[in-house]
Amino acid sequence: PVQNQMHQSTEIKSVISLHPPWTTLFQGETATLTCKTFQFNAAQKIKWYRWYLPGETQAETTENTYEARESGGYKCQAQDSQSSDRVDLIFSAAYLILQAPSDVFEDDSVVLRCQAKANIVLNNMTLYKNGRILETLNKTSDFHIHQASMKDNGEYHCRGAKDNHFVSSNKIKIVVQELFPSPVLRASSTQPTERDVVTLTCETQLSQQRPEGHLLFRFVKQSNNVGSDWKNSPEFQFSPIRKENSGSYWCEARRVNSLVQKRSQELQIQVRVPVSQPVLTLRPPGTWNLVTDKMSLQCEVQRGSLPIWYQFFHEGVLLEEIESTSERKTFHRLSPTEKHSGNYYCTANNGLGPQWSKVMIPVSKPVLTFSSPGTRTSVGIKMILQCEAQRGSLPIWYQFFHEGVLLKKREAISWRTVSYSFSVTRENSGNYYCTADNGFGPQRSETMSLSVTVPVSQPVLSLSPPGTQILVGNEVRLQCEVQRGSLPIWYQFFREDVLLTRTEATSWRTVSYSFSVTGENSGNYYCTADNGFGPQRSESISLSVIVPVSHPVLTLRAPRGQAVVGDMVELHCEARRGSPPILYQFYHEDVTLGSSSSPSGGGASFNLILKAEHSGNYFCEANNGQGVQRSHMVPLSVRVPVSHPVLTLRTPRVQAVVGDVLEIHCESQRGSPPIQYQFYHEDVALGNSSSLSGGGTSFNLSLTTEHSGNYSCEADNGLGVQRSEAVSLNVRVPVSRPVLTLRTIRTQVVVGDVLELRCEAQRGSPPILYWFYHNNVTLETSTSHSGQGVSLNLLLTADHSGTYSCKADNGLSPQHSEAVTLSVMGLTGSKSSLIATSVTGGLLSMMAIAAVAVLFYCWLLRKAGRKPTFDSSREARALCPQEPVWETRIHPFPNIGEVVYSEVWSVKKENKVTVILESPKIKSATVSTVSPSICHEVIGPDAMILVF
């Protein structure tokens, strides 16, 4: 049956499957039974399913599932199918059960589960097979059988420990079922006739309980143990079958994606072959007029299955019938007499139809031919003599003769032509003929004459003088010679397959060819010799003409027009003439750089990564052992790109001063001349200068105030511009001669006036330090950071009369002002009397009150942590003499009019001074009293009484 083909619908069986797959469960659990049937379009056809327990109908459902909760043997039946096999379910009340699937098939993966009842704890769970421990289940309750086979058959149960006693489960017997039975090989015929069509069929099918998947088949022949490829079809066909297909066969089947594979019993197939046409021959060969009792007829077939029945006939009359069971030929003995003359034939039959031999016919006159055309041949040629009779019954005996001497005797049993071959020598010249005989007497061919000519042997080419290296201008003689060969012989000389000369030799087997060597004569030479049997070629001789090297030419190859440091320059040296190998030597200023060999001629190169010191003269030498030749000198100037230039500012003094000549010097430490330098001030070009021999160059500049700022320069020698770092320059202006100005509130200064001395230089770079002098004695110094003038205020005394001057200096050159004379006048007596008279009464009356007020005011200030206010600009410390003096600085306000001063009294008593100052028109006044130890200032409106 074809794989997976099911029986008729009446034979289709239903199959029960379980979920879970166990046949043993605990009481209270439920097993779901599924009824399956493997019919075509089963889902559309089946309308009911019946469930039996045991044997009686339990239920009929439209669904294919049924839930079971009771122990028993369950069956199911689907519509149009037979009932399934019985499945026994056990719902156990035991503490421990062994659970296993209902059916186990080959190659299944099987799980055996030792299951304890809920809330029951069992220790040392062990699985047994056939009463022996199979596995101790420590951390799992499952035992896995991978790819089940027959060795897994047996009885299994579990055992566990509970409260110092053992609990055993139910026993389950597992029988591994076959997925499919071993196949049976059948043949449409086990004894077919050759060229029949024979079909082999491998019969088996999958179990209905495991119909999934399909089977693959292959067929194997025992003799070579080589089978066909695995195929879906269970059939293999010989179309047609041949004799060599006879033998023992078996088939194999396996399921797809499974290791289960099974083999059939062997089946013997014997292909019967019809007999071929028999051949009747006379044994031994001879003539009928030879009287002997050993003469016999042989009837033989080349092909045909045994046994074979042979029949011998003479002029249509049966002489004898013989059965041959071991050979395909047989004999009929006869005694030649007059009555046995005539035609004979035989038949052969192995049950597949008789075959008749041809009638025996005497041979005709044979024809002798040579394999090479004509009657001339050469020594060493393989000559084939062929003798052929146009008619005559086989077998035929042929004989070959040379000058009447037998050379060879051959029997022809299937063709009327035989041949004899030999390698020709000089002795093979002469007359040849052949004879043919099939028992009715020999027949002789015509005689053939053969003339043997000796071909030339391979010629030998030699050089004179010996050697393969020859200098230009020498004389060379080539000699070509053969050891054997019939004359005349034509010789030819070749160089690189070009014919040089052709010479005929009529009396000697040696010729020569001479020439004077030139440089073009190098190459491979050979010669050929031919005496009409085809040219023979000598071995090639290589002639190397040694040409002394010519003067080499040195070429410098750089990646750009100018050679620059860092470039790779290739020095190429090449001699136009000269035999290789040539050794090239490279030099720089007579110092060897390196060497390179050119094994095949041509030039050689040497690479050099350029440095500045590589400038100079280069040359090379070439030498091939015939003398050294030197090239001409080749100069190389290696240009060095300029480095970053350094800008230097050179002035005649430490600080650059207006009017000085500034030398701006720019110089690159490296760089090939000429170098063009460009000078910049704040990126504005000042000018340029070229250095033709390298080094730096300068640019002069007469300094003005506008020349302060950043300077830089650029250097360029055509290989890239490089710029210097910027250099800052501050151009300083010397101070001009200062002007000293004296400022007072009146034309004629008097004691007590405030004098402002102001010194100012109109030009000069700050900072400027000013000195004030009185009678050439320094009064004070002051610095102006902004470049403007400075002032000094003095409260005049009688000692301040004299000459005043100032000096300005900004570090470049001090300048002195013109001297100015000042005369300080004292106060007049009338004015003092007036003041004293007008204020004496008021002062006396208010002295006590003012003193108390001032003391109270000072006490409040101290209590508050403050000090009386004073003006630091007055520089009281400079005005404090050893003896008490007065300094009064009056600041009149605009538009007040004439200043009228009141009397001022000073009373010194126990280091206390009382000052009374009164002026009805003074809005602000400063009164200072200076003692050796303390100075105080008080500012007040109108009149105030101060007590110190």
Sequence and secondary structure as in RCSB ss.txt:
>XXXX:A:sequence
PVQNQMHQSTEIKSVISLHPPWTTLFQGETATLTCKTFQFNAAQKIKWYRWYLPGETQAETTENTYEARESGGYK
CQAQDSQSSDRVDLIFSAAYLILQAPSDVFEDDSVVLRCQAKANIVLNNMTLYKNGRILETLNKTSDFHIHQASM
KDNGEYHCRGAKDNHFVSSNKIKIVVQELFPSPVLRASSTQPTERDVVTLTCETQLSQQRPEGHLLFRFVKQSNN
VGSDWKNSPEFQFSPIRKENSGSYWCEARRVNSLVQKRSQELQIQVRVPVSQPVLTLRPPGTWNLVTDKMSLQCE
VQRGSLPIWYQFFHEGVLLEEIESTSERKTFHRLSPTEKHSGNYYCTANNGLGPQWSKVMIPVSKPVLTFSSPGT
RTSVGIKMILQCEAQRGSLPIWYQFFHEGVLLKKREAISWRTVSYSFSVTRENSGNYYCTADNGFGPQRSETMSL
SVTVPVSQPVLSLSPPGTQILVGNEVRLQCEVQRGSLPIWYQFFREDVLLTRTEATSWRTVSYSFSVTGENSGNY
YCTADNGFGPQRSESISLSVIVPVSHPVLTLRAPRGQAVVGDMVELHCEARRGSPPILYQFYHEDVTLGSSSSPS
GGGASFNLILKAEHSGNYFCEANNGQGVQRSHMVPLSVRVPVSHPVLTLRTPRVQAVVGDVLEIHCESQRGSPPI
QYQFYHEDVALGNSSSLSGGGTSFNLSLTTEHSGNYSCEADNGLGVQRSEAVSLNVRVPVSRPVLTLRTIRTQVV
VGDVLELRCEAQRGSPPILYWFYHNNVTLETSTSHSGQGVSLNLLLTADHSGTYSCKADNGLSPQHSEAVTLSVM
GLTGSKSSLIATSVTGGLLSMMAIAAVAVLFYCWLLRKAGRKPTFDSSREARALCPQEPVWETRIHPFPNIGEVV
YSEVWSVKKENKVTVILESPKIKSATVSTVSPSICHEVIGPDAMILVF
>XXXX:A:secstr
  TT    GGG B EEEEES BSEEETT  EEEEEE   TTHHHH   EEEESSSSEEEEESSSEEEE S EEEE
EEETTSB    EEEEEE SSEEEE BS EETT  EEEEEEE TT   EEEEEEETTEEEEEESS SEEEESS  G
GG EEEEEEEEETTEEEE   EEE EE SS   EEEES SS BTT  EEEEEE    TTS  S EEEEEEETTTT
EE   BS SEEEESS  GGG EEEEEEEEETT   EEE   EEE  B      EEEEES   TTS  S  EEEEE
 SS  S EEEEEEETTEEEEEEEESS SEEEEE    GGG S EEEEEESSS  EE          EEEESSSSS
EEETT EEEEEEE SS  S EEEEEEETTEEEEEEEESS SEEEEEEE  GGG EEEEEEEESSS  EE   EEE
EEE      EEEEES SSEEETT EEEEEEE SS  S EEEEEEETTEEEEEEEESS SEEEEEEE  GGG EEE
EEEEESSS  EE   EEEEEE      EEEEE SSSSEETT EEEEEEE SS  S EEEEEEETTEEEEEEEETT
SS EEEEEE  GGG EEEEEEEESSS EEE   EEE EE      EEEEE SSSS BTT EEEEEEE SS  S E
EEEEEETTEEEEEEEETTSS EEEEEE  GGG EEEEEEEESSS EEE   EEE  B      EEEEE SSSS B
TT EEEEEEE SS  S EEEEEEETTEEEEEEEESSS  EEEEEE  GGG EEEEEEEESSS  EE   EEE  B
   HHHHHHHHHHHHHHHHHHHHHHHHHHHHHHHHHHHTT      GGG HHHH  SS EEEEEE   TT  S  
     EEEETTEEEEEE  TT S EEEEEE SS EEEEE SS EEEE 
